[in-house]
Amino acid sequence: MQWKTIKSGLGNTVFGLCNNGRKLLTLAYQTHSDRVYIESEDGEKRYFKCSKTGFLKNKVVLENEYGTRLGKLKKENGHAFIVIDEKKYALNFPDSKNVEIIAEDTQQPLTVCSLDLDNPAPRDKDSLIMVMCYYLLGHPQKMEEPRMAS
């Protein structure tokens, strides 16, 4: 997987999450707020709030459009981890451009994502990781409607 910086026709910076050449998500920020706009490959459009919270502002919280907390990214003692649906995932940064997401009960990465960003702002990296983890690990997947047997 790879987050890439994309320039829109209006000159705004947006990001695309790609996997094997297929774009899964497009992410854009509202200019002066913590809102993140997402469009998935199936056309689902949503917005989230991604903001720093806590006494030392050491947590990044992802909330849906109704204010419900979906997950948080915490940094403690030099380690970063994400909590989604009460499940904890460690983040390992083998270098400045890659992040490995590792489930709490395993040692092998669930996924590795490249952060191929042009001049990222401090919020970009955390927001992109939060949204990716939510869509991969916590987002309810659409299920097919049950069909009656003929």
C-alpha atoms as an extended CHARMM CRD file, in Angstrom:
* protein
*
       150  EXT
         1         1  MET       CA              0.0000000000        0.0000000000        0.0000000000  PROA      1               0.0000000000
         2         2  GLN       CA              1.0910000000        3.5260000000       -0.6370000000  PROA      2               0.0000000000
         3         3  TRP       CA             -0.1630000000        7.0340000000        0.1610000000  PROA      3               0.0000000000
         4         4  LYS       CA              0.7090000000        9.4480000000       -2.6520000000  PROA      4               0.0000000000
         5         5  THR       CA              0.3880000000       13.2090000000       -2.8840000000  PROA      5               0.0000000000
         6         6  ILE       CA             -1.9500000000       14.2700000000       -5.6900000000  PROA      6               0.0000000000
         7         7  LYS       CA             -2.4450000000       17.8270000000       -6.9330000000  PROA      7               0.0000000000
         8         8  SER       CA             -6.0570000000       18.5940000000       -7.7950000000  PROA      8               0.0000000000
         9         9  GLY       CA             -7.1010000000       20.8380000000      -10.6810000000  PROA      9               0.0000000000
        10        10  LEU       CA             -7.7520000000       23.6700000000       -8.2040000000  PROA      10              0.0000000000
        11        11  GLY       CA             -4.2080000000       23.5230000000       -6.8510000000  PROA      11              0.0000000000
        12        12  ASN       CA             -5.2540000000       21.8510000000       -3.6000000000  PROA      12              0.0000000000
        13        13  THR       CA             -3.2390000000       18.9690000000       -2.2190000000  PROA      13              0.0000000000
        14        14  VAL       CA             -5.0620000000       15.6860000000       -1.7770000000  PROA      14              0.0000000000
        15        15  PHE       CA             -3.7580000000       12.2180000000       -1.0020000000  PROA      15              0.0000000000
        16        16  GLY       CA             -4.5250000000        8.8740000000       -2.6130000000  PROA      16              0.0000000000
        17        17  LEU       CA             -4.1520000000        5.4390000000       -1.0060000000  PROA      17              0.0000000000
        18        18  CYS       CA             -3.1880000000        2.8960000000       -3.6650000000  PROA      18              0.0000000000
        19        19  ASN       CA             -2.6880000000       -0.8420000000       -3.5610000000  PROA      19              0.0000000000
        20        20  ASN       CA             -1.2180000000       -2.6190000000       -6.6060000000  PROA      20              0.0000000000
        21        21  GLY       CA             -2.1020000000        0.3180000000       -8.8610000000  PROA      21              0.0000000000
        22        22  ARG       CA             -5.7200000000        0.5130000000       -7.6440000000  PROA      22              0.0000000000
        23        23  LYS       CA             -6.7920000000        3.6720000000       -5.7860000000  PROA      23              0.0000000000
        24        24  LEU       CA             -8.6690000000        2.6890000000       -2.6090000000  PROA      24              0.0000000000
        25        25  LEU       CA             -9.1810000000        6.0820000000       -0.9560000000  PROA      25              0.0000000000
        26        26  THR       CA             -8.8220000000        9.7690000000       -1.7020000000  PROA      26              0.0000000000
        27        27  LEU       CA             -8.2890000000       12.1080000000        1.2540000000  PROA      27              0.0000000000
        28        28  ALA       CA             -8.4760000000       15.9120000000        1.3840000000  PROA      28              0.0000000000
        29        29  TYR       CA             -8.3470000000       18.3880000000        4.2710000000  PROA      29              0.0000000000
        30        30  GLN       CA            -10.6250000000       21.3280000000        4.8720000000  PROA      30              0.0000000000
        31        31  THR       CA             -8.3310000000       24.3510000000        4.9440000000  PROA      31              0.0000000000
        32        32  HSD       CA             -8.8420000000       25.7090000000        8.4690000000  PROA      32              0.0000000000
        33        33  SER       CA            -10.2430000000       22.8490000000       10.5290000000  PROA      33              0.0000000000
        34        34  ASP       CA             -9.5590000000       19.3080000000       11.5940000000  PROA      34              0.0000000000
        35        35  ARG       CA            -11.9730000000       17.8800000000        9.0070000000  PROA      35              0.0000000000
        36        36  VAL       CA            -10.7760000000       15.2030000000        6.6410000000  PROA      36              0.0000000000
        37        37  TYR       CA            -12.8220000000       14.3790000000        3.5520000000  PROA      37              0.0000000000
        38        38  ILE       CA            -12.6570000000       10.8170000000        2.2360000000  PROA      38              0.0000000000
        39        39  GLU       CA            -13.9060000000        9.1790000000       -0.9320000000  PROA      39              0.0000000000
        40        40  SER       CA            -13.5490000000        5.4100000000       -1.2280000000  PROA      40              0.0000000000
        41        41  GLU       CA            -13.1790000000        3.4600000000       -4.4530000000  PROA      41              0.0000000000
        42        42  ASP       CA            -16.8410000000        2.4370000000       -4.3350000000  PROA      42              0.0000000000
        43        43  GLY       CA            -17.9470000000        6.1080000000       -4.2750000000  PROA      43              0.0000000000
        44        44  GLU       CA            -18.6870000000        6.3770000000       -0.5370000000  PROA      44              0.0000000000
        45        45  LYS       CA            -18.0540000000        9.9740000000        0.5660000000  PROA      45              0.0000000000
        46        46  ARG       CA            -17.6120000000       10.8690000000        4.2340000000  PROA      46              0.0000000000
        47        47  TYR       CA            -15.8700000000       13.3440000000        6.4260000000  PROA      47              0.0000000000
        48        48  PHE       CA            -14.0790000000       12.7570000000        9.6990000000  PROA      48              0.0000000000
        49        49  LYS       CA            -12.5220000000       14.9220000000       12.3450000000  PROA      49              0.0000000000
        50        50  CYS       CA             -8.8990000000       14.1140000000       13.0710000000  PROA      50              0.0000000000
        51        51  SER       CA             -7.5120000000       16.1510000000       15.9730000000  PROA      51              0.0000000000
        52        52  LYS       CA             -4.8930000000       16.0940000000       18.7130000000  PROA      52              0.0000000000
        53        53  THR       CA             -6.2060000000       15.6520000000       22.2630000000  PROA      53              0.0000000000
        54        54  GLY       CA             -4.9340000000       14.9570000000       25.7420000000  PROA      54              0.0000000000
        55        55  PHE       CA             -3.0170000000       16.9510000000       28.3140000000  PROA      55              0.0000000000
        56        56  LEU       CA              0.2080000000       16.8740000000       26.3130000000  PROA      56              0.0000000000
        57        57  LYS       CA             -1.5850000000       16.6260000000       22.9340000000  PROA      57              0.0000000000
        58        58  ASN       CA             -0.0050000000       13.1930000000       22.5030000000  PROA      58              0.0000000000
        59        59  LYS       CA             -3.1190000000       11.5010000000       21.0590000000  PROA      59              0.0000000000
        60        60  VAL       CA             -4.6410000000       11.8420000000       17.6200000000  PROA      60              0.0000000000
        61        61  VAL       CA             -8.3480000000       11.0050000000       17.6660000000  PROA      61              0.0000000000
        62        62  LEU       CA            -10.4750000000       10.0830000000       14.6550000000  PROA      62              0.0000000000
        63        63  GLU       CA            -14.2020000000       10.8740000000       14.9520000000  PROA      63              0.0000000000
        64        64  ASN       CA            -16.9600000000       10.3420000000       12.4210000000  PROA      64              0.0000000000
        65        65  GLU       CA            -19.3320000000       13.0240000000       11.1690000000  PROA      65              0.0000000000
        66        66  TYR       CA            -21.5630000000       12.4790000000       14.2320000000  PROA      66              0.0000000000
        67        67  GLY       CA            -18.7670000000       12.9450000000       16.7840000000  PROA      67              0.0000000000
        68        68  THR       CA            -18.3830000000        9.2500000000       17.6140000000  PROA      68              0.0000000000
        69        69  ARG       CA            -14.7910000000        8.2760000000       18.3830000000  PROA      69              0.0000000000
        70        70  LEU       CA            -13.5830000000        5.6330000000       15.9160000000  PROA      70              0.0000000000
        71        71  GLY       CA             -9.9690000000        5.2700000000       16.9700000000  PROA      71              0.0000000000
        72        72  LYS       CA             -6.9300000000        6.9400000000       18.4560000000  PROA      72              0.0000000000
        73        73  LEU       CA             -3.2280000000        7.0680000000       17.7950000000  PROA      73              0.0000000000
        74        74  LYS       CA             -1.0220000000        7.4080000000       20.8840000000  PROA      74              0.0000000000
        75        75  LYS       CA              2.6870000000        7.9560000000       21.2910000000  PROA      75              0.0000000000
        76        76  GLU       CA              4.2520000000        6.8310000000       24.5590000000  PROA      76              0.0000000000
        77        77  ASN       CA              7.8550000000        6.0900000000       25.5150000000  PROA      77              0.0000000000
        78        78  GLY       CA              9.0450000000        6.3990000000       21.9310000000  PROA      78              0.0000000000
        79        79  HSD       CA              6.4420000000        3.9250000000       20.6270000000  PROA      79              0.0000000000
        80        80  ALA       CA              3.3150000000        4.6480000000       18.6130000000  PROA      80              0.0000000000
        81        81  PHE       CA              0.1670000000        2.5470000000       18.5030000000  PROA      81              0.0000000000
        82        82  ILE       CA             -3.4000000000        2.7430000000       17.2700000000  PROA      82              0.0000000000
        83        83  VAL       CA             -6.5070000000        1.5600000000       19.0910000000  PROA      83              0.0000000000
        84        84  ILE       CA             -9.5520000000        0.7390000000       16.9340000000  PROA      84              0.0000000000
        85        85  ASP       CA            -12.5590000000       -1.1950000000       18.2520000000  PROA      85              0.0000000000
        86        86  GLU       CA            -10.6410000000       -1.8230000000       21.4970000000  PROA      86              0.0000000000
        87        87  LYS       CA             -7.9120000000       -3.6430000000       19.5440000000  PROA      87              0.0000000000
        88        88  LYS       CA             -4.3700000000       -2.3460000000       19.7570000000  PROA      88              0.0000000000
        89        89  TYR       CA             -1.9930000000       -2.1700000000       16.7960000000  PROA      89              0.0000000000
        90        90  ALA       CA              1.6610000000       -1.1740000000       17.0710000000  PROA      90              0.0000000000
        91        91  LEU       CA              3.1990000000        1.1300000000       14.4990000000  PROA      91              0.0000000000
        92        92  ASN       CA              6.7600000000        0.4340000000       13.4590000000  PROA      92              0.0000000000
        93        93  PHE       CA              8.6490000000        2.9260000000       11.2980000000  PROA      93              0.0000000000
        94        94  PRO       CA             11.5930000000        1.0430000000        9.7150000000  PROA      94              0.0000000000
        95        95  ASP       CA             12.5090000000        4.2680000000        7.8680000000  PROA      95              0.0000000000
        96        96  SER       CA             11.0710000000        7.7450000000        7.2970000000  PROA      96              0.0000000000
        97        97  LYS       CA              8.8210000000        6.6790000000        4.4100000000  PROA      97              0.0000000000
        98        98  ASN       CA              7.3280000000        3.3660000000        5.5900000000  PROA      98              0.0000000000
        99        99  VAL       CA              5.0890000000        2.2490000000        8.4170000000  PROA      99              0.0000000000
       100       100  GLU       CA              4.3080000000       -1.3240000000        9.4990000000  PROA      100             0.0000000000
       101       101  ILE       CA              1.0380000000       -2.0470000000       11.3050000000  PROA      101             0.0000000000
       102       102  ILE       CA              1.3700000000       -4.9550000000       13.7210000000  PROA      102             0.0000000000
       103       103  ALA       CA             -1.4780000000       -6.5280000000       15.7210000000  PROA      103             0.0000000000
       104       104  GLU       CA             -0.9010000000       -6.6840000000       19.4740000000  PROA      104             0.0000000000
       105       105  ASP       CA             -0.8720000000      -10.4870000000       19.5950000000  PROA      105             0.0000000000
       106       106  THR       CA              1.4650000000      -11.0630000000       16.6240000000  PROA      106             0.0000000000
       107       107  GLN       CA              4.9560000000      -10.1180000000       15.5370000000  PROA      107             0.0000000000
       108       108  GLN       CA              4.3310000000      -10.0380000000       11.7830000000  PROA      108             0.0000000000
       109       109  PRO       CA              3.0210000000       -6.8570000000       10.1250000000  PROA      109             0.0000000000
       110       110  LEU       CA             -0.5940000000       -6.9540000000        8.9520000000  PROA      110             0.0000000000
       111       111  THR       CA              0.3310000000       -4.4280000000        6.3050000000  PROA      111             0.0000000000
       112       112  VAL       CA              3.1660000000       -2.1410000000        5.2920000000  PROA      112             0.0000000000
       113       113  CYS       CA              2.3920000000        1.2640000000        3.8500000000  PROA      113             0.0000000000
       114       114  SER       CA              4.6800000000        3.6640000000        2.0390000000  PROA      114             0.0000000000
       115       115  LEU       CA              4.1470000000        7.3520000000        2.7810000000  PROA      115             0.0000000000
       116       116  ASP       CA              5.2670000000        8.9150000000       -0.5110000000  PROA      116             0.0000000000
       117       117  LEU       CA              4.4040000000       12.5080000000        0.4150000000  PROA      117             0.0000000000
       118       118  ASP       CA              5.6030000000       15.8210000000       -1.0100000000  PROA      118             0.0000000000
       119       119  ASN       CA              6.4370000000       18.2350000000        1.8560000000  PROA      119             0.0000000000
       120       120  PRO       CA              4.0550000000       16.6890000000        4.4190000000  PROA      120             0.0000000000
       121       121  ALA       CA              2.6240000000       18.8650000000        7.1930000000  PROA      121             0.0000000000
       122       122  PRO       CA              2.9320000000       17.4160000000       10.7250000000  PROA      122             0.0000000000
       123       123  ARG       CA             -0.7500000000       16.4030000000       10.7710000000  PROA      123             0.0000000000
       124       124  ASP       CA             -0.5790000000       14.6400000000        7.3970000000  PROA      124             0.0000000000
       125       125  LYS       CA              1.3270000000       11.5370000000        8.4590000000  PROA      125             0.0000000000
       126       126  ASP       CA             -0.7870000000       10.8590000000       11.5850000000  PROA      126             0.0000000000
       127       127  SER       CA             -4.0820000000       11.5130000000        9.7840000000  PROA      127             0.0000000000
       128       128  LEU       CA             -3.1800000000        9.2950000000        6.8360000000  PROA      128             0.0000000000
       129       129  ILE       CA             -2.1640000000        6.4310000000        9.1360000000  PROA      129             0.0000000000
       130       130  MET       CA             -5.3600000000        6.7940000000       11.2210000000  PROA      130             0.0000000000
       131       131  VAL       CA             -7.6570000000        6.7940000000        8.1900000000  PROA      131             0.0000000000
       132       132  MET       CA             -5.8440000000        3.8710000000        6.5730000000  PROA      132             0.0000000000
       133       133  CYS       CA             -6.0510000000        1.8090000000        9.7790000000  PROA      133             0.0000000000
       134       134  TYR       CA             -9.7310000000        2.6120000000       10.2200000000  PROA      134             0.0000000000
       135       135  TYR       CA            -10.5850000000        1.5510000000        6.6790000000  PROA      135             0.0000000000
       136       136  LEU       CA             -8.4340000000       -1.5940000000        6.8140000000  PROA      136             0.0000000000
       137       137  LEU       CA             -9.0920000000       -2.7300000000       10.3800000000  PROA      137             0.0000000000
       138       138  GLY       CA            -12.2490000000       -1.1400000000       11.7540000000  PROA      138             0.0000000000
       139       139  HSD       CA            -14.4280000000       -0.0110000000        8.8700000000  PROA      139             0.0000000000
       140       140  PRO       CA            -17.5540000000       -2.1440000000        8.5030000000  PROA      140             0.0000000000
       141       141  GLN       CA            -17.3150000000       -3.8210000000        5.1360000000  PROA      141             0.0000000000
       142       142  LYS       CA            -20.3420000000       -3.8750000000        2.8870000000  PROA      142             0.0000000000
       143       143  MET       CA            -21.9770000000       -7.2640000000        2.7970000000  PROA      143             0.0000000000
       144       144  GLU       CA            -23.9670000000       -8.6810000000       -0.0770000000  PROA      144             0.0000000000
       145       145  GLU       CA            -27.6990000000       -8.9440000000        0.3650000000  PROA      145             0.0000000000
       146       146  PRO       CA            -28.8570000000      -12.4990000000        1.0450000000  PROA      146             0.0000000000
       147       147  ARG       CA            -30.6530000000      -14.0350000000       -1.9030000000  PROA      147             0.0000000000
       148       148  MET       CA            -33.5540000000      -16.4400000000       -1.9220000000  PROA      148             0.0000000000
       149       149  ALA       CA            -32.8050000000      -19.8020000000       -3.4470000000  PROA      149             0.0000000000
       150       150  SER       CA            -34.7930000000      -20.5070000000       -6.6110000000  PROA      150             0.0000000000
